Amino acid sequence: MSGPPHGPLRRLIRAFGFTLLVLVLAALAIPLVGLLPDDTGQGEALLARRDPAAARPFFERAALGGSARAAWQLGRMQEEGLGTLPDPEKALALYQRAARMGNRDAQKRVADLLSAPRPGAPNSPSPGDLAQAAAWYMRAGQRDDNEARFQAGLCWQDGRGVPKNLEKALLWFTRAARRGHVRAMVQAAETYLALARDPLRQKSRADHLSRAHGWLVAAAEAGQAAAMFRLGELRRDGIWPDARPGDDMAWISKAATAGDARAQYLIGQHHERGEGVDAFPLEAAAWYRMAADQGHVAAMMRLADMYFDGQGVFRDRAEAARLREAAGSADAAARAALCNLYAAGVPAARDYAAAAVWCRQAAGDGDVRSRYLYGLLLERGLGTPRDELESAKWLAAAAGQGMPQAQYALALFYLGGRGVIRDAAQAFSLCRKAAEQGLPEAQTLLASMYDEELRSTRNYAQALRWYRRAAGAGDATAQFNLASMFGKGVGAPADPAQSLEWFTRAAQAGDPRAAFNVGLLHLSGAVGPPDEGQALDWFLKAVRAGDAKARLMAALMYQHGQGAEKNPREAFRLARMAAHQGVAQAQAMLGAAYFEGRTVSRNLPESYFWLCLATREPSTEFDVARAAKARAQVEKRLPPQHIAAIRERVAAFAPRPADTAREDDGLAAVPFLTAPSGAAAPGQAADGKDPEVYGIF
């Protein structure tokens, strides 16, 4: 009978049994491990219970053990300040660690952070940052992160971190779009449209347009309002020839209803202008309001105008100001528009205090017209204290950007030494730059510099050339000066016909001096036979504009019956206007009228007053010596006290500017005489038998 095994056999049996026990225990432990959370899981559980301090050690331990998710969680805690102070740079380092370990969320977050400016990294993102970001977006995209695919497409499209390449951009956009990324659908469509515009790809144009249409429709069907608007835009622009009439507005209407602010603004414009619908300001204002509430700047500005004018809404100037303030705070172009509106818009909207605020901001933005307008506000002290130095600075900034109006204004500063040191050469240079850009007033000033302003630049041929250019552009001053040069034979042979043509143009543009000269040319017969009727008509045009010399000439013509029947009363009225403006010959005429007592009652003190004024200074325009004899004759008939009082009046006299609204003030008190038998009634023409009214001359 055999006994238990001894020796080596027993040891072998024991080893086999021990190994079997270990294997059984290991097999039992495997399912239990799945039931017990690891460090990452425990950390996430604690984080879900809002206990980041307790979660951190678990994440740190798991990260040390190689858990990419734990490293990502640590990065998120560091970025969001969970249980610690936020630290973007530390967060980025942790995300990069997790990304290298293969965490997809970390890869995309690293790319996001590297693509944007970071507080602790001056001059970020650097080219190296952008290159890394593009690489991480592509790695995350390859691991099915759809947003990362879209961002990778943008990198290739915009050349951020990688060379610009539309084909590669399209590849990433398409991959994201096929997985339902709506913005990627739109970008894929835009990329196909860009390829369709490429002259080197015209063979594929139809295919590119078709694919673009397909992706836009897919995005629109997914509810993307921007895609709807784009479909409407492209149909309106005729990109797809097979589009049916009205398709464009149908898509734009859908986009507006879906909330696209651009579409809402466009629908508002259609209702306001009556394009395709009846004009309905109330409906227009409602659409503008929807767009404005989303921050659409143009809608804010247009709605503000409607509130200002009470169009489609109740007038509310405060709401108009609020909308303009909001638009200006949001957009540089709106700031420039507000500067222009308040400084140079319609008179009802002008507000120089507001203009100074917005022009200063828009000037700081670099808008050239705002710099010019702000310079003018400072120069004139409108809405801001007058400051010629600061004005010159902003005008120089606008002039440096090539704005001809600013160059012209700065030239005037240099001519007058206002805000800058007087410098005729600099003024000439600036004026020439503005003139060469076609600014008529600069061309006129440049011509005047060649003509008479600066001896150092006198050149009549150049003056004539620049006056011609400005006159041809409609500048009345240039037309007048050009006519004067032809009339005097300066810079060119005398040419009365050319002189008449340009004086006539200047007169038609509203220059009373030119109208007076046209009258003189017709009266003198310098161009054709004398025409007194035409001459008087032109003198009267200048009279209505307040020209003193024309008033004198018209008075003389009515006095002598030239171009019209004699009319002593009208002659007196016109001479009275010119006399108050300081015309010595007209003053002599009034003195004679009051002395002779044929049109008005004899009034020796009044006659003496006007004759004293007429003879104060020498003149080549009328016979001052005869007027002085008349004054001496009147003086003999006045008592000394009257003479002293009248001389005080003469010393206090100052010519007054023309004021067509008040120039007949006091005329009703003038003692006009009733016409003698056979003569005209007061204020009407006398017949040919009426004696000379102003026989004193």
Buried (B, 14 or more C-beta within 10 A) or exposed (E): EEEEEEEEEEEEEEEEEEEEEEEEEEEEEEEEEEEEEBBBBBBBBBBEEEBBEBBBEBBBBBBEEEBBBBBBBBBBBBBEEBBBEEBBEBBBBBBBBBBEBEBBBBBBBBBBBBBEEBEEBEEBBEEEBBBBBBBBBBBBBBBEBBBBBBBBBBBBBEEBBBEEEBEBBBBBBBBBBBEEBBBBBBBBBBBBBBBBEEEEBEEBBEEBBEBBBBBBBBBBEEEBBBBBBBBBBBBBEEBBEEBEEEBBBBBBBBBBBBBBBBBBBBBBBBBBEEEEBEEBBEBBBBBBBBBBEBEBBBBBBBBBBBBBBEBBBEEBEEBBBBBBBBBBEBBBBBBBBBBBBBBBBEEEBBBBEBBBBBBBBBBEBEBBBBBBBBBBBBBEBBBBEEBBEBBBBBBBBBBEBEBBBBBBBBBBBBBEEBBBEEBBEBBBEBBBBBBBBEBBBBBBBBBBBBBBBBEEBEBBEBBBBBBBBBBBBEBBBBBBBBBBBBBEEBBBEEBBEBBBBBBBBBBBBEBBBBBBBBBBBBBEEBBEEEBBEBBBBBBBBBBEBBBBBBBBBBBBBBBBBBBBBBBBBBBBBBBBBBBBBBBBBBBBBBBBBBBBBBBBEBBBBBBBBBBBBBBEEEBEEBEBEBBBBBBEBBBEEBEEEBBEEBEEBBEEBEEEEBEEEEBEEEEEEBEBBEBEEEBBEBBBBBEEEBEEBBEBB
